[in-house]
Amino acid sequence: MNGLYALKPWYADKLSGTRAALVRREVSPDALTAAGVVCAAGAAAALAWLPAPVAALPVAVLLAARLAFANLDGALARDTGRTTRRGALLNELGDRTADLIVIAGFLTLAPLWLVATAGLAATLPSWVSLAGAAAGTARLNGGPVGKTERCALVVVVAASGFAVPVLAVLAAGSALTAGLRLARLWSELGTAASCDVRSAR
């Protein structure tokens, strides 16, 4: 179920030199979160206003940067001992904002109802994971259509111009991902409850 998220350790390793440079320069993790949102806005603008396939390169570069910043902000906070609850909140808000901004780039390419549906669906996997974490489980990430896969699908649209069908796949895949995460969490929480009952006897 991890999908492209399985590549995260490899990607983090590739970014290790950049992370070390940011530590030396005492860059704020919050600044990286904000930079990720700015990159998402740039990708959305390129998707909305540049024709396919001209949009493909800037969209791909900006979304790759958006993913890099999403990887680096938390790692930088841990490396420098600046992990805070406020930072965690800002990180989540930044991620959700970036997701919605990228989807908004489809407003010039697809019907409003489909864009709105995809925007809602794209946030569902994260909300399910956050609910699970609040209940005491490990944070779930990955696909089949998680954050990385959504970025890849946006690049497909930028290259092909097939906004409506790809947006439909993004919406359906995001909903499926949320459903799979919910099923896994439901099972884990049920098992945990059974173990607690047995332990109490």
Backbone torsions as a table, in degrees:
resi	resn	phi	psi	omega
1	MET	NA	-9.3	-174.5
2	ASN	-70.2	-29.1	179.9
3	GLY	58.2	-141.4	-178.8
4	LEU	-66.7	-15.3	178.0
5	TYR	-61.7	-23.1	178.3
6	ALA	-62.2	-20.1	179.1
7	LEU	-82.2	-3.8	-174.6
8	LYS	-57.9	-44.9	179.1
9	PRO	-59.4	-39.8	177.7
10	TRP	-64.1	-43.4	-179.3
11	TYR	-64.9	-41.9	178.9
12	ALA	-62.3	-37.5	178.3
13	ASP	-65.2	-39.9	178.4
14	LYS	-64.9	-27.7	-178.5
15	LEU	-91.6	1.7	-173.8
16	SER	-61.1	-37.8	178.4
17	GLY	-65.6	-41.9	176.9
18	THR	-63.3	-41.8	179.7
19	ARG	-61.8	-42.4	179.4
20	ALA	-63.1	-39.4	178.7
21	ALA	-65.4	-39.2	178.5
22	LEU	-66.2	-36.1	177.0
23	VAL	-63.3	-45.2	-179.5
24	ARG	-62.1	-34.7	-177.7
25	ARG	-89.0	2.9	177.2
26	GLU	55.6	41.5	177.3
27	VAL	-71.1	140.7	-179.9
28	SER	-76.1	134.4	174.1
29	PRO	-57.5	-34.7	179.7
30	ASP	-63.8	-33.0	178.1
31	ALA	-65.4	-35.5	178.1
32	LEU	-69.4	-38.0	175.7
33	THR	-60.0	-44.5	178.6
34	ALA	-64.9	-38.4	179.3
35	ALA	-63.7	-35.2	176.8
36	GLY	-62.8	-39.9	177.8
37	VAL	-65.7	-41.2	178.5
38	VAL	-62.2	-42.2	177.9
39	CYS	-63.5	-38.7	177.2
40	ALA	-62.7	-40.7	178.2
41	ALA	-64.4	-40.4	177.7
42	GLY	-64.1	-41.3	177.8
43	ALA	-63.9	-41.1	179.1
44	ALA	-63.0	-42.2	179.7
45	ALA	-64.7	-42.4	178.7
46	ALA	-64.0	-41.4	179.0
47	LEU	-63.2	-41.3	-175.1
48	ALA	-72.7	-35.6	-167.6
49	TRP	-114.1	-14.5	177.8
50	LEU	-99.4	140.8	180.0
51	PRO	-75.6	154.7	171.8
52	ALA	-76.8	143.8	-1.0
53	PRO	-92.5	11.1	-179.5
54	VAL	-59.3	-34.0	-177.0
55	ALA	-70.6	-18.3	-170.7
56	ALA	-58.3	-48.9	-175.9
57	LEU	-64.9	-52.9	-179.9
58	PRO	-62.9	-37.3	178.7
59	VAL	-64.3	-44.9	-179.6
60	ALA	-62.7	-44.8	-179.0
61	VAL	-64.2	-44.9	-177.7
62	LEU	-68.9	-36.9	178.2
63	LEU	-73.2	-32.8	173.6
64	ALA	-63.0	-40.7	176.7
65	ALA	-65.8	-39.6	178.3
66	ARG	-60.0	-42.9	177.9
67	LEU	-67.8	-37.2	178.4
68	ALA	-63.0	-45.8	179.2
69	PHE	-64.1	-36.7	177.9
70	ALA	-64.6	-32.0	177.7
71	ASN	-77.0	-39.2	-171.9
72	LEU	-77.7	-32.0	-172.6
73	ASP	-63.1	-47.7	179.1
74	GLY	-67.6	-40.6	179.6
75	ALA	-62.6	-41.4	179.4
76	LEU	-64.5	-41.0	178.4
77	ALA	-61.1	-41.3	179.2
78	ARG	-68.8	-42.2	-178.5
79	ASP	-62.2	-33.2	-174.8
80	THR	-103.4	5.6	179.6
81	GLY	68.1	27.6	-177.9
82	ARG	-109.6	29.6	176.2
83	THR	-76.4	125.2	178.9
84	THR	-136.8	160.2	177.1
85	ARG	-65.8	-34.8	177.2
86	ARG	-65.9	-39.2	177.4
87	GLY	-64.5	-39.5	177.8
88	ALA	-63.1	-40.6	177.8
89	LEU	-63.3	-45.9	-179.7
90	LEU	-62.5	-37.8	178.7
91	ASN	-61.6	-45.9	-179.8
92	GLU	-66.0	-43.2	178.6
93	LEU	-63.4	-39.6	178.2
94	GLY	-63.7	-42.5	179.0
95	ASP	-63.3	-46.4	-178.8
96	ARG	-66.5	-39.5	178.5
97	THR	-63.0	-44.5	179.4
98	ALA	-62.0	-42.5	177.8
99	ASP	-56.2	-49.8	-176.0
100	LEU	-68.3	-36.3	178.9
101	ILE	-63.6	-43.2	179.4
102	VAL	-62.0	-43.6	178.6
103	ILE	-63.0	-34.3	178.8
104	ALA	-61.9	-22.7	177.0
105	GLY	-62.7	-16.3	178.9
106	PHE	-82.1	-5.5	-173.6
107	LEU	-61.5	-27.0	177.4
108	THR	-89.0	-3.0	-172.7
109	LEU	-117.7	-17.0	-173.2
110	ALA	-146.1	162.9	179.3
111	PRO	-61.3	147.2	-177.6
112	LEU	-57.1	-42.1	-177.0
113	TRP	-62.5	-35.8	180.0
114	LEU	-72.9	-40.2	177.6
115	VAL	-62.5	-44.4	179.8
116	ALA	-64.0	-41.5	178.5
117	THR	-62.5	-44.4	178.9
118	ALA	-65.1	-38.4	178.2
119	GLY	-61.9	-43.4	177.4
120	LEU	-64.9	-47.2	-177.7
121	ALA	-62.1	-37.6	-177.3
122	ALA	-64.2	-25.6	-179.8
123	THR	-88.1	-16.9	-173.7
124	LEU	-61.1	-45.4	-179.6
125	PRO	-56.8	-40.6	-179.7
126	SER	-67.8	-40.9	179.1
127	TRP	-62.9	-40.0	177.9
128	VAL	-62.9	-44.6	179.5
129	SER	-62.9	-41.2	178.5
130	LEU	-65.2	-38.6	177.6
131	ALA	-64.3	-40.5	177.5
132	GLY	-64.0	-42.5	178.2
133	ALA	-62.5	-38.2	177.9
134	ALA	-64.3	-28.5	178.9
135	ALA	-85.7	-2.1	174.4
136	GLY	103.9	8.0	178.1
137	THR	-92.8	168.6	174.4
138	ALA	-69.0	147.2	179.1
139	ARG	-67.0	125.2	178.6
140	LEU	-90.2	140.5	178.1
141	ASN	-138.2	176.6	174.8
142	GLY	95.1	-173.4	-171.4
143	GLY	-88.5	-162.1	21.5
144	PRO	-71.5	-25.2	175.5
145	VAL	-131.1	79.2	175.0
146	GLY	-94.8	-161.9	-175.5
147	LYS	-59.1	-44.6	-177.1
148	THR	-66.6	-42.2	178.8
149	GLU	-65.8	-35.9	177.8
150	ARG	-63.2	-41.4	177.5
151	CYS	-62.2	-41.1	179.1
152	ALA	-62.6	-40.4	179.3
153	LEU	-65.7	-36.5	177.3
154	VAL	-63.8	-39.6	177.1
155	VAL	-63.6	-37.6	176.5
156	VAL	-58.6	-43.3	178.3
157	VAL	-64.5	-44.0	-179.8
158	ALA	-60.3	-32.2	-178.6
159	ALA	-84.9	-30.9	-171.8
160	SER	-108.8	-28.2	-174.7
161	GLY	82.3	2.6	-178.1
162	PHE	-83.6	67.0	-171.5
163	ALA	-67.3	-47.8	-173.2
164	VAL	-64.4	-52.7	-179.6
165	PRO	-64.1	-39.3	-179.7
166	VAL	-69.3	-36.8	177.5
167	LEU	-64.8	-37.3	176.3
168	ALA	-63.7	-41.7	177.0
169	VAL	-63.5	-41.9	178.8
170	LEU	-60.5	-44.9	-179.2
171	ALA	-65.4	-48.7	-178.6
172	ALA	-65.7	-41.6	179.9
173	GLY	-65.8	-37.7	177.7
174	SER	-65.5	-42.4	177.9
175	ALA	-63.2	-41.0	177.1
176	LEU	-62.3	-43.4	178.8
177	THR	-60.3	-43.8	177.8
178	ALA	-61.9	-41.6	179.4
179	GLY	-64.3	-41.7	178.8
180	LEU	-65.6	-40.7	177.8
181	ARG	-64.5	-41.4	179.8
182	LEU	-63.4	-42.7	179.0
183	ALA	-61.8	-42.1	179.5
184	ARG	-65.3	-43.6	178.8
185	LEU	-64.3	-41.2	180.0
186	TRP	-60.1	-42.1	179.2
187	SER	-66.9	-44.7	-179.3
188	GLU	-63.3	-42.8	-179.0
189	LEU	-68.5	-35.0	176.4
190	GLY	-66.2	-40.9	177.6
191	THR	-64.8	-42.2	179.3
192	ALA	-62.6	-40.6	179.0
193	ALA	-64.4	-38.7	178.9
194	SER	-64.9	-40.8	178.7
195	CYS	-64.2	-39.4	179.3
196	ASP	-63.8	-40.3	179.9
197	VAL	-64.7	-44.9	180.0
198	ARG	-64.3	-37.0	180.0
199	SER	-66.6	-30.8	-177.2
200	ALA	-77.5	-15.9	-176.6
201	ARG	-76.9	NA	NA
